Amino acid sequence: MDKERLNQLISEKLKLIRTEQGYTQDTMAEVIGLSKKTIVQIEKGRSLAGWTTTVAICALFRESRILQDALGSSDPVEIAEIAAHRYIRRSHDKTLGGRVWWREKEQWNGFRLQQNIISGHYRILDPADYRLFSTYDQQAVTAEWQQLIKKEGENCD
């Protein structure tokens, strides 16, 4: 998913997210820093949310079930980060291990390569379910997976 697709998806779900929160258009406009007129334009499909608005919604409403289900992720900020940076690499994000929204692609020595069944992005988890790498780029995740196997294989010897 690229920035444009994420902007479109957020725009399509804005009214549902607002309603889920119990916000009026005035309140939503105030919370995300837009005018009420802009909120109305987005909700009626006359314009799209911009990138900054999309990121703000992902961050401020990351607990929204509407947003999580639309993105296929319990962490909407991660989806925005991948769209912005192409991939993210870190080992401090604990996941639920892929019980929802994820398909196992490969498994090796407790490490798992998964693909999200809704958004299509990939991630690599360590044996304790910490996210090591996330991207939409299949070649990048394949290279990272192979490098992990090689590195961990050397450590086992």
Backbone as a printed PyTorch tensor [residue, N CA C, xyz], in Angstrom:
tensor([[[  0.8460,  -1.1750,   0.0000],
         [  0.0000,   0.0000,   0.0000],
         [  0.8900,   1.2370,   0.0000]],

        [[  0.6630,   2.1350,  -0.9340],
         [  1.4420,   3.3650,  -0.9760],
         [  0.6560,   4.4970,  -0.3120]],

        [[  1.2580,   5.6810,  -0.2550],
         [  0.6340,   6.8140,   0.4210],
         [ -0.7200,   7.1650,  -0.1950]],

        [[ -0.7790,   7.1570,  -1.5270],
         [ -2.0200,   7.5330,  -2.2000],
         [ -3.1540,   6.5770,  -1.8520]],

        [[ -2.8770,   5.2820,  -1.8600],
         [ -3.9100,   4.2950,  -1.5160],
         [ -4.3300,   4.4330,  -0.0590]],

        [[ -3.3680,   4.6870,   0.8240],
         [ -3.6910,   4.8740,   2.2340],
         [ -4.5480,   6.1290,   2.4230]],

        [[ -4.2050,   7.2190,   1.7230],
         [ -5.0220,   8.4410,   1.7770],
         [ -6.4520,   8.1380,   1.3400]],

        [[ -6.5990,   7.3840,   0.2700],
         [ -7.9230,   7.0490,  -0.2470],
         [ -8.7110,   6.2180,   0.7670]],

        [[ -8.0620,   5.2160,   1.3260],
         [ -8.7350,   4.3430,   2.2940],
         [ -9.1760,   5.1140,   3.5400]],

        [[ -8.3050,   5.9630,   4.0560],
         [ -8.6410,   6.7740,   5.2300],
         [ -9.8010,   7.7130,   4.8960]],

        [[ -9.7630,   8.2990,   3.7090],
         [-10.8480,   9.1900,   3.2820],
         [-12.1750,   8.4520,   3.2480]],

        [[-12.1670,   7.2390,   2.7110],
         [-13.3910,   6.4410,   2.6210],
         [-13.9330,   6.0580,   3.9980]],

        [[-13.0690,   5.9130,   4.9840],
         [-13.4780,   5.4570,   6.3200],
         [-13.6370,   6.5830,   7.3340]],

        [[-13.3530,   7.8200,   6.9260],
         [-13.3490,   8.9340,   7.8740],
         [-14.6770,   9.0780,   8.6220]],

        [[-15.7900,   9.0470,   7.9150],
         [-17.0900,   9.2180,   8.5680],
         [-17.3580,   8.0920,   9.5640]],

        [[-17.0030,   6.8530,   9.1830],
         [-17.2050,   5.7230,  10.0970],
         [-16.3330,   5.8570,  11.3470]],

        [[-15.0980,   6.2880,  11.1590],
         [-14.1880,   6.4760,  12.3030],
         [-14.7430,   7.5790,  13.2060]],

        [[-15.1710,   8.6750,  12.5990],
         [-15.7410,   9.7850,  13.3710],
         [-16.9740,   9.3270,  14.1550]],

        [[-17.8530,   8.6020,  13.4860],
         [-19.0760,   8.1130,  14.1230],
         [-18.7580,   7.1330,  15.2540]],

        [[-17.7990,   6.2510,  15.0080],
         [-17.3780,   5.2910,  16.0340],
         [-16.9210,   6.0090,  17.3120]],

        [[-16.2640,   7.1500,  17.1310],
         [-15.7700,   7.9210,  18.2730],
         [-16.8660,   8.7550,  18.9360]],

        [[-18.0210,   8.8780,  18.2510],
         [-19.1000,   9.7090,  18.7760],
         [-18.8390,  11.1860,  18.5660]],

        [[-18.0130,  11.5320,  17.5890],
         [-17.6500,  12.9120,  17.3190],
         [-18.5710,  13.5360,  16.2770]],

        [[-18.8280,  14.8100,  16.4410],
         [-19.4780,  15.5910,  15.3910],
         [-18.4080,  15.9680,  14.3750]],

        [[-18.8310,  16.5050,  13.2590],
         [-17.8500,  16.9740,  12.2650],
         [-17.0130,  18.1030,  12.8500]],

        [[-17.6290,  18.9700,  13.6530],
         [-16.8840,  20.0660,  14.2870],
         [-15.7910,  19.5270,  15.2100]],

        [[-16.1470,  18.5370,  16.0330],
         [-15.1750,  17.9550,  16.9660],
         [-14.0570,  17.2530,  16.2150]],

        [[-14.4070,  16.4720,  15.2010],
         [-13.3930,  15.7720,  14.4100],
         [-12.4460,  16.7660,  13.7530]],

        [[-13.0080,  17.8430,  13.2200],
         [-12.1770,  18.8710,  12.5800],
         [-11.1810,  19.4540,  13.5770]],

        [[-11.6570,  19.7240,  14.7780],
         [-10.7900,  20.2830,  15.8150],
         [ -9.6960,  19.2890,  16.2130]],

        [[-10.0700,  18.0340,  16.3890],
         [ -9.1100,  17.0150,  16.8280],
         [ -7.9810,  16.8230,  15.8110]],

        [[ -8.3130,  16.7660,  14.5200],
         [ -7.2510,  16.4950,  13.5310],
         [ -6.7180,  17.7470,  12.8490]],

        [[ -7.2350,  18.9130,  13.2250],
         [ -6.6660,  20.1620,  12.7300],
         [ -7.1030,  20.5540,  11.3340]],

        [[ -8.3440,  20.2520,  10.9880],
         [ -8.8960,  20.6380,   9.6960],
         [-10.1240,  21.5150,   9.9170]],

        [[-10.6020,  22.1140,   8.8580],
         [-11.8590,  22.8500,   8.9600],
         [-13.0180,  21.8690,   8.8170]],

        [[-14.1750,  22.2680,   9.3520],
         [-15.3600,  21.4310,   9.1920],
         [-15.6690,  21.2480,   7.7110]],

        [[-15.4720,  22.2890,   6.9270],
         [-15.7270,  22.2220,   5.4840],
         [-14.8840,  21.1300,   4.8310]],

        [[-13.6340,  21.0040,   5.2390],
         [-12.7500,  19.9730,   4.6820],
         [-13.2300,  18.5850,   5.0910]],

        [[-13.6440,  18.4370,   6.3370],
         [-14.1890,  17.1420,   6.8000],
         [-15.3890,  16.7540,   5.9400]],

        [[-16.2890,  17.7000,   5.7210],
         [-17.4770,  17.4370,   4.8990],
         [-17.0730,  17.0300,   3.4860]],

        [[-16.1230,  17.7340,   2.9030],
         [-15.6640,  17.4180,   1.5390],
         [-15.0880,  16.0050,   1.4570]],

        [[-14.3060,  15.6170,   2.4470],
         [-13.7170,  14.2690,   2.4650],
         [-14.8220,  13.2250,   2.6520]],

        [[-15.6990,  13.4510,   3.6080],
         [-16.7560,  12.4780,   3.8900],
         [-17.7060,  12.2930,   2.7040]],

        [[-17.9040,  13.3280,   1.9130],
         [-18.8000,  13.2290,   0.7480],
         [-18.0630,  12.7300,  -0.4960]],

        [[-16.7690,  12.4510,  -0.3720],
         [-15.9990,  11.9260,  -1.4900],
         [-15.6090,  12.9670,  -2.5100]],

        [[-15.6810,  14.2420,  -2.1500],
         [-15.3280,  15.3250,  -3.0730],
         [-13.8420,  15.6430,  -3.0550]],

        [[-13.1770,  15.2240,  -1.9950],
         [-11.7190,  15.3900,  -1.9180],
         [-11.1520,  14.2690,  -1.0550]],

        [[ -9.8560,  14.1050,  -1.1400],
         [ -9.1730,  13.0750,  -0.3600],
         [ -8.4090,  13.7120,   0.7970]],

        [[ -8.2640,  12.9580,   1.8500],
         [ -7.3980,  13.3860,   2.9500],
         [ -5.9730,  13.4660,   2.4220]],

        [[ -5.2490,  14.4710,   2.8700],
         [ -3.8310,  14.5830,   2.5260],
         [ -2.9950,  13.6600,   3.4010]],

        [[ -1.7220,  13.5700,   3.0710],
         [ -0.8370,  12.6650,   3.7990],
         [ -0.7730,  13.0030,   5.2860]],

        [[ -0.6520,  14.2890,   5.6350],
         [ -0.5550,  14.6460,   7.0540],
         [ -1.8290,  14.2970,   7.8000]],

        [[ -2.9580,  14.4860,   7.1730],
         [ -4.2340,  14.1160,   7.7840],
         [ -4.3150,  12.6040,   7.9760]],

        [[ -3.8920,  11.8620,   6.9630],
         [ -3.9000,  10.3950,   7.0500],
         [ -3.0400,   9.9150,   8.2120]],

        [[ -1.8390,  10.4580,   8.3310],
         [ -0.9430,  10.0630,   9.4200],
         [ -1.5460,  10.4370,  10.7740]],

        [[ -2.1390,  11.6290,  10.8530],
         [ -2.7650,  12.0580,  12.1050],
         [ -3.8950,  11.1100,  12.5080]],

        [[ -4.7130,  10.7130,  11.5420],
         [ -5.8210,   9.8020,  11.8430],
         [ -5.2920,   8.4410,  12.2910]],

        [[ -4.2680,   7.9430,  11.6030],
         [ -3.6750,   6.6520,  12.0050],
         [ -3.1350,   6.7200,  13.4320]],

        [[ -2.5370,   7.8500,  13.7900],
         [ -1.9630,   7.9820,  15.1330],
         [ -3.0280,   8.2570,  16.1920]],

        [[ -3.9110,   9.1920,  15.9230],
         [ -4.8870,   9.6100,  16.9330],
         [ -6.0170,   8.6120,  17.1400]],

        [[ -6.2780,   7.7960,  16.1070],
         [ -7.3820,   6.8380,  16.1990],
         [ -6.8910,   5.4050,  16.0230]],

        [[ -5.6800,   5.1450,  16.4670],
         [ -5.0780,   3.8210,  16.2780],
         [ -5.8480,   2.7070,  16.9740]],

        [[ -6.6700,   3.0460,  17.9710],
         [ -7.4770,   2.0430,  18.6670],
         [ -8.8170,   1.7910,  17.9780]],

        [[ -9.1220,   2.5130,  16.9160],
         [-10.3930,   2.3750,  16.2090],
         [-10.5030,   1.0060,  15.5370]],

        [[-11.5570,   0.2740,  15.8570],
         [-11.7880,  -1.0350,  15.2160],
         [-12.0450,  -0.8560,  13.7260]],

        [[-12.7390,   0.2130,  13.3530],
         [-12.9980,   0.4970,  11.9410],
         [-11.6760,   0.6310,  11.2020]],

        [[-10.7790,   1.4220,  11.7530],
         [ -9.4740,   1.6590,  11.1290],
         [ -8.6360,   0.3820,  11.1110]],

        [[ -8.5850,  -0.3260,  12.2200],
         [ -7.8080,  -1.5660,  12.2870],
         [ -8.3160,  -2.5960,  11.2850]],

        [[ -9.6220,  -2.7610,  11.2080],
         [-10.1910,  -3.7380,  10.2750],
         [ -9.9570,  -3.3300,   8.8240]],

        [[-10.0590,  -2.0450,   8.5290],
         [ -9.8450,  -1.5660,   7.1520],
         [ -8.4010,  -1.7860,   6.7080]],

        [[ -7.4680,  -1.6520,   7.6480],
         [ -6.0480,  -1.7930,   7.3270],
         [ -5.5310,  -3.2050,   7.5700]],

        [[ -6.2960,  -4.0150,   8.2650],
         [ -5.8360,  -5.3650,   8.5750],
         [ -4.6580,  -5.3580,   9.5220]],

        [[ -4.6820,  -4.4210,  10.4510],
         [ -3.5660,  -4.2950,  11.3820],
         [ -4.0530,  -3.7070,  12.6910]],

        [[ -3.5580,  -4.2350,  13.7870],
         [ -3.8820,  -3.6530,  15.0810],
         [ -3.0350,  -2.4070,  15.3360]],

        [[ -2.1470,  -2.0790,  14.4000],
         [ -1.2830,  -0.9010,  14.5370],
         [ -1.3200,  -0.0650,  13.2550]],

        [[ -2.3240,   0.8250,  13.1140],
         [ -2.4060,   1.6710,  11.9220],
         [ -1.1670,   2.5370,  11.6940]],

        [[ -0.4780,   2.9070,  12.7630],
         [  0.7330,   3.7150,  12.6210],
         [  1.7970,   2.9320,  11.8440]],

        [[  1.8660,   1.6190,  12.0700],
         [  2.8170,   0.7880,  11.3230],
         [  2.5390,   0.8590,   9.8190]],

        [[  1.2690,   0.8340,   9.4380],
         [  0.9140,   0.9000,   8.0240],
         [  1.3720,   2.2290,   7.4310]],

        [[  1.1590,   3.3210,   8.1650],
         [  1.6120,   4.6390,   7.7010],
         [  3.1380,   4.6920,   7.6060]],

        [[  3.8130,   4.1030,   8.5780],
         [  5.2800,   4.0880,   8.5600],
         [  5.8170,   3.3330,   7.3460]],

        [[  5.2380,   2.1950,   7.0440],
         [  5.6960,   1.4200,   5.8900],
         [  5.4460,   2.1880,   4.6040]],

        [[  4.2790,   2.8290,   4.4970],
         [  3.9770,   3.6220,   3.3060],
         [  4.9820,   4.7670,   3.1550]],

        [[  5.4070,   5.3490,   4.2510],
         [  6.3440,   6.4740,   4.2090],
         [  7.7850,   6.0390,   3.9610]],

        [[  8.2070,   4.9570,   4.6030],
         [  9.6260,   4.5670,   4.5850],
         [  9.9590,   3.3550,   3.7140]],

        [[  8.9550,   2.6930,   3.1340],
         [  9.0920,   1.4640,   2.3600],
         [  9.2740,   0.2430,   3.2450]],

        [[  9.9910,   0.3400,   4.3430],
         [ 10.1080,  -0.7640,   5.2930],
         [ 10.4830,  -0.1940,   6.6530]],

        [[ 10.2230,  -0.9740,   7.6940],
         [ 10.6810,  -0.6040,   9.0300],
         [ 11.3930,  -1.8110,   9.6290]],

        [[ 12.4560,  -1.5250,  10.3420],
         [ 13.2520,  -2.5830,  10.9620],
         [ 13.4360,  -2.2200,  12.4280]],

        [[ 12.9490,  -3.0790,  13.3110],
         [ 13.1350,  -2.8810,  14.7430],
         [ 12.7310,  -4.1510,  15.4770]],

        [[ 13.1480,  -4.2630,  16.7110],
         [ 12.8660,  -5.4950,  17.4500],
         [ 12.1640,  -5.2340,  18.7730]],

        [[ 11.5660,  -4.0730,  18.9400],
         [ 10.9100,  -3.7860,  20.2180],
         [  9.3860,  -3.7870,  20.1380]],

        [[  8.8350,  -4.1090,  18.9770],
         [  7.3800,  -4.1150,  18.8280],
         [  6.8340,  -5.5230,  19.0180]],

        [[  6.2360,  -5.7690,  20.1620],
         [  5.6150,  -7.0630,  20.4570],
         [  4.3040,  -7.1490,  19.6870]],

        [[  4.0600,  -8.2880,  19.0410],
         [  2.8250,  -8.5030,  18.2920],
         [  2.0150,  -9.6030,  18.9720]],

        [[  0.8620,  -9.8550,  18.4370],
         [  0.0400, -10.9630,  18.9310],
         [  0.3980, -12.2670,  18.2220]],

        [[  1.3680, -12.2140,  17.3400],
         [  1.8590, -13.4280,  16.6920],
         [  1.1330, -13.8140,  15.4160]],

        [[  0.2050, -13.0020,  14.9820],
         [ -0.4490, -13.2810,  13.7030],
         [ -1.6960, -14.1250,  13.7910]],

        [[ -2.3970, -14.0370,  14.8840],
         [ -3.6230, -14.8290,  15.0260],
         [ -4.7500, -14.3060,  14.1410]],

        [[ -4.7190, -13.0150,  13.8530],
         [ -5.7380, -12.3900,  13.0150],
         [ -5.0290, -11.6540,  11.8860]],

        [[ -5.5610, -11.7250,  10.6880],
         [ -5.1060, -10.9640,   9.5230],
         [ -3.8060, -11.4510,   8.8930]],

        [[ -3.2050, -12.5190,   9.3660],
         [ -1.8950, -12.9200,   8.8720],
         [ -1.8870, -14.3470,   8.3340]],

        [[ -1.1230, -14.5550,   7.2780],
         [ -0.9010, -15.8720,   6.6820],
         [  0.6000, -16.1720,   6.7800]],

        [[  0.8920, -17.3610,   7.2960],
         [  2.2950, -17.7860,   7.3900],
         [  2.8150, -18.0930,   5.9870]],

        [[  3.9280, -17.4810,   5.6120],
         [  4.5490, -17.7550,   4.3180],
         [  5.6980, -18.7520,   4.4900]],

        [[  6.4980, -18.5220,   5.5140],
         [  7.6210, -19.4120,   5.8060],
         [  7.8740, -19.4020,   7.3060]],

        [[  8.5320, -20.4650,   7.7570],
         [  8.8770, -20.5890,   9.1630],
         [ 10.2480, -21.2350,   9.2450]],

        [[ 11.0860, -20.7420,  10.1490],
         [ 12.4120, -21.3280,  10.3230],
         [ 12.8690, -21.0670,  11.7530]],

        [[ 13.1240, -22.1360,  12.4760],
         [ 13.7210, -22.0540,  13.8040],
         [ 12.9800, -21.0770,  14.7300]],

        [[ 11.6660, -21.0410,  14.6320],
         [ 10.8610, -20.1600,  15.4660],
         [ 10.5830, -18.8000,  14.8510]],

        [[ 11.3620, -18.4120,  13.8410],
         [ 11.1300, -17.1540,  13.1350],
         [ 10.0310, -17.3850,  12.1050]],

        [[  9.2260, -16.3550,  11.8590],
         [  8.1250, -16.5050,  10.9090],
         [  8.0710, -15.3340,   9.9350]],

        [[  7.8500, -15.6700,   8.6840],
         [  7.5960, -14.6840,   7.6430],
         [  6.1060, -14.7470,   7.3620]],

        [[  5.4270, -13.6130,   7.5300],
         [  3.9790, -13.5760,   7.3710],
         [  3.5800, -12.4980,   6.3670]],

        [[  2.3740, -12.6960,   5.7820],
         [  1.7950, -11.6830,   4.9100],
         [  0.3950, -11.3490,   5.4070]],

        [[  0.0970, -10.0680,   5.4650],
         [ -1.2140,  -9.6110,   5.9060],
         [ -2.2470,  -9.9110,   4.8250]],

        [[ -3.3490, -10.5520,   5.1950],
         [ -4.3410, -10.9730,   4.2010],
         [ -5.1970,  -9.8120,   3.7030]],

        [[ -5.1760,  -8.6690,   4.3760],
         [ -5.9480,  -7.5120,   3.9260],
         [ -5.0660,  -6.5160,   3.1930]],

        [[ -4.0180,  -6.0400,   3.8250],
         [ -3.1840,  -4.9990,   3.2110],
         [ -2.1250,  -5.5690,   2.2750]],

        [[ -1.7450,  -6.8460,   2.4910],
         [ -0.7260,  -7.4660,   1.6450],
         [  0.7000,  -7.2280,   2.0940]],

        [[  0.9130,  -6.4650,   3.1750],
         [  2.2990,  -6.2250,   3.5760],
         [  2.8690,  -7.4410,   4.3120]],

        [[  4.1790,  -7.4900,   4.3600],
         [  4.9060,  -8.6180,   4.9340],
         [  5.5540,  -8.1820,   6.2390]],

        [[  5.8230,  -9.1750,   7.0910],
         [  6.5950,  -8.9210,   8.3000],
         [  7.3370, -10.1830,   8.6870]],

        [[  8.4160,  -9.9800,   9.4330],
         [  9.1910, -11.0780,   9.9940],
         [  9.1120, -10.9460,  11.5090]],

        [[  8.7410, -12.0560,  12.1690],
         [  8.6510, -12.0900,  13.6260],
         [  9.7220, -13.0110,  14.1880]],

        [[ 10.2290, -12.6540,  15.3560],
         [ 11.1670, -13.5480,  16.0290],
         [ 10.3690, -14.5930,  16.8170]],

        [[ 11.0380, -15.5590,  17.4520],
         [ 10.3110, -16.6180,  18.1750],
         [  9.4130, -16.1190,  19.3110]],

        [[  9.6810, -14.9170,  19.8290],
         [  8.8670, -14.3570,  20.9130],
         [  7.7940, -13.3940,  20.3740]],

        [[  7.5550, -13.4100,  19.0680],
         [  6.5310, -12.5780,  18.4030],
         [  6.8680, -11.0960,  18.3400]],

        [[  8.1450, -10.7480,  18.4210],
         [  8.5430,  -9.3610,  18.2100],
         [  8.7630,  -9.1450,  16.7230]],

        [[  8.2690,  -8.0120,  16.2200],
         [  8.4040,  -7.6690,  14.8100],
         [  9.8280,  -7.2030,  14.5380]],

        [[ 10.4930,  -7.8500,  13.5890],
         [ 11.8480,  -7.4830,  13.2190],
         [ 11.8900,  -6.6300,  11.9630]],

        [[ 10.9270,  -6.8400,  11.0690],
         [ 10.9750,  -6.1840,   9.7630],
         [  9.5720,  -6.1650,   9.1720]],

        [[  9.1940,  -5.0530,   8.5290],
         [  7.9040,  -4.9460,   7.8490],
         [  8.0720,  -4.1680,   6.5560]],

        [[  7.3690,  -4.6050,   5.5060],
         [  7.4300,  -3.9120,   4.2180],
         [  6.3030,  -4.4080,   3.3170]],

        [[  6.0490,  -3.6520,   2.2590],
         [  5.1620,  -4.1170,   1.1940],
         [  5.9600,  -4.7680,   0.0780]],

        [[  7.2590,  -4.5810,   0.0860],
         [  8.1470,  -5.0180,  -0.9890],
         [  8.5420,  -6.4900,  -0.7980]],

        [[  8.0380,  -7.3560,  -1.6800],
         [  8.3030,  -8.7900,  -1.5610],
         [  9.7860,  -9.1090,  -1.7160]],

        [[ 10.4630,  -8.4310,  -2.6230],
         [ 11.8990,  -8.6720,  -2.7990],
         [ 12.6860,  -8.2770,  -1.5490]],

        [[ 12.2970,  -7.1520,  -0.9440],
         [ 13.0060,  -6.6980,   0.2560],
         [ 12.8150,  -7.6710,   1.4140]],

        [[ 11.5880,  -8.1730,   1.5960],
         [ 11.3530,  -9.0990,   2.7080],
         [ 12.0290, -10.4400,   2.4470]],

        [[ 12.0750, -10.8660,   1.1860],
         [ 12.7590, -12.1210,   0.8460],
         [ 14.2480, -12.0010,   1.1390]],

        [[ 14.8450, -10.8750,   0.7710],
         [ 16.2680, -10.6540,   1.0460],
         [ 16.5330, -10.6100,   2.5480]],

        [[ 15.6600,  -9.9300,   3.2860],
         [ 15.8070,  -9.8430,   4.7360],
         [ 15.6670, -11.2270,   5.3810]],

        [[ 14.7010, -12.0090,   4.9010],
         [ 14.4660, -13.3680,   5.4090],
         [ 15.6870, -14.2410,   5.1770]],

        [[ 16.2340, -14.2000,   3.9800],
         [ 17.4090, -15.0100,   3.6570],
         [ 18.6130, -14.5850,   4.4850]],

        [[ 18.7610, -13.2790,   4.6820],
         [ 19.8610, -12.7810,   5.5050],
         [ 19.7000, -13.2330,   6.9630]],

        [[ 18.4750, -13.2210,   7.4660],
         [ 18.2000, -13.6770,   8.8330],
         [ 18.5510, -15.1470,   8.9950]],

        [[ 18.1200, -15.9670,   8.0600],
         [ 18.4060, -17.4050,   8.1280],
         [ 19.9100, -17.6580,   8.0920]],

        [[ 20.5910, -16.9390,   7.2170],
         [ 22.0500, -17.1030,   7.1160],
         [ 22.7360, -16.6880,   8.4290]],

        [[ 22.3400, -15.5300,   8.9630],
         [ 22.9460, -15.0190,  10.1990],
         [ 22.6360, -15.9370,  11.3850]],

        [[ 21.3870, -16.3250,  11.5350],
         [ 20.9990, -17.1880,  12.6540],
         [ 21.6080, -18.5860,  12.4940]],

        [[ 21.7080, -19.0590,  11.2560],
         [ 22.3340, -20.3580,  10.9960],
         [ 23.7930, -20.3770,  11.4130]],

        [[ 24.4920, -19.2630,  11.1640],
         [ 25.8910, -19.1380,  11.5700],
         [ 26.0140, -19.1020,  13.0870]],

        [[ 25.0540, -18.4570,  13.7540],
         [ 25.0700, -18.3790,  15.2240],
         [ 24.7970, -19.7280,  15.8820]],

        [[ 24.0990, -20.6220,  15.1470],
         [ 23.7780, -21.9550,  15.6880],
         [ 24.9660, -22.8970,  15.5810]],

        [[ 25.8910, -22.5950,  14.7000],
         [ 27.0450, -23.4900,  14.4910],
         [ 28.0480, -23.4330,  15.5940]]])
